């Protein structure tokens, strides 16, 4: 009875005064903290601390003000790759501990942490087991993950890290949105980082971002447009939202598109000041005849750091009647138009009677432009766009076309004068006819990543861009045999005052069909090594009897010497890769 009496008093006090808290008198929070078993002189190890990056961990700092922190995640025995980096005070305070990045999955990792505490240097070893990677099992998947086959590693490149952005297709879809935009591509996207031995060292748990029931449309669509920001964070988009996370998996933001815009895909291009350029579609676009439709991959918006829209480029308005330029569209291989892969497709139709939606044809409300990359020119604040179905264009803030890098066939008179004239290294005009030119010059065809290249300063009227020239529709035709197709990385020098273009470098043509990617891919300048990194992302897509693979190469463009090469073989015949990129491991020094 005595026990129940006092229990009733405690309950009554709790109900009457919310400030009443019962605290055990035999222990304090401090005593309990010291009872936690730790591996070193710091606190506990928390693995996958933010729930989306399972190959990361935090060693709690346990309230200690430590300095000069250095981490080394040891490679596996017999030649494994170490991942080493410094940890700034900013990173220590952000995570309230030492961030650990680069663990092997399903492995007892050894991590060396050195630091200074109270003027004394400490060196400690931690054992951290990271869980196996959990992937998505489905029909036609024949391996746990993509298989990496390393072919060459120059000793100076052995510590390189590469992010792979791969799409897992044939995912079960309980609903079919049929909206014709990015949401209908509701396949999962597997994103991971590999070292130069082909070992996975970072992984994004994509299943934490998707709604498999497909009832939350905001949580669907492929993850695309990855970029690593100067402070190490990653930015990307997926259909109806765009996001930014650090490499530990900590969310910076995860935002829905502004009202009126839909179907973000392909590009989320960072600008200075935390602004972004997003490639989107427009919801309920008003046609001149009074009809409404959503548009397909033909709008660019700039958003600031708070998510406000500060500018818009409507390519339907900018190009006017040239949305009906159909020359290249007619020449495309109908089986592979970006990620709309249909090996049974026979032809592409051009007709005003076609329905609106993700239809490769002409006219507003259809896939007439297919913008797949954006580049910003800070010297004049213009943007350079890769329009897969038209060419490469530069547009100013005034929404006027500055130049067009494409075959001149099909453009109306007002735009034909914007088409750049091919010249040789001496400035002499190159003879071109019927979409073919003499010598080594060629335009790019159904290209990707037409980016201003930091290999040059690009400050005056002369600009340099690097492009992945996929090569479909080359010369406005299809070859007799698909094995005659080829892709290449190419660099152009553009004189904006003279209206000329010179081809200054290329790689890949000599490899022929074994380097041909009908869709996607990337070429990007690497300032630290003075190399071009190239991913030909879907080799053998048009050969159903072969495994699709991503060919990664990093080369010296002065000699075209290969510094690193690796094949990434798909885990499923149906998977389609988008891009890859070099990852800077020094992400905690900021």
Buried (B, 14 or more C-beta within 10 A) or exposed (E): EEEEEEEEEEEEBEEEEEEEEEEEEEEEEEEEEEEEEBBBEBBBBBBBBBEBBBBBBBBBBBEBEBBEBBBBBBBEEEEBBEBBBEBBEEBBEBBBBBBBBBBBBEBEBBBBBBBEBEEEEBEBEBEBBBBEBEBBEBEEBEEEBBBBEBEBBBEEBBBBBBBBBBBBBBBEBEEEBEBBBBBBBBBBBBBBBBBBBBBBBBBBBBEEBBEBEBEEBBBBBBBBBBBBBEEBBBBBBBBBBBBBBBBBBBEBBBBEBEEBBBBBBBBBBBBEEBBBBBBBBBBEBEEEEEEEBBBBBBBBBBBBEEEEBEBBBBBBEBBEEBBBBBBBBBBBBBBBBBBBBEEEBEEBEBEEEBEBBBBBBBBBBBBBBBBBBBBBBEBEEBBBBBBBBBBBBBBBEEEEBBBBBBBBBBBEEEBEEBBBEBBBEEEEEBEBEEBBBEEEBBBBBBBBBBBBBEBBEBEEEBBBBBBBBBBBBBBBEBEEEBEEBBBBBBBBBBBBEEBBBBBBBBBBBEBEBEBBBBBBBBBBBBEEBEBBBBBBBBBBBBEEEEBBBBBBBBBBBEEBEBBBBBBBBBBBBBBBBBBBBBBEBEBBBB
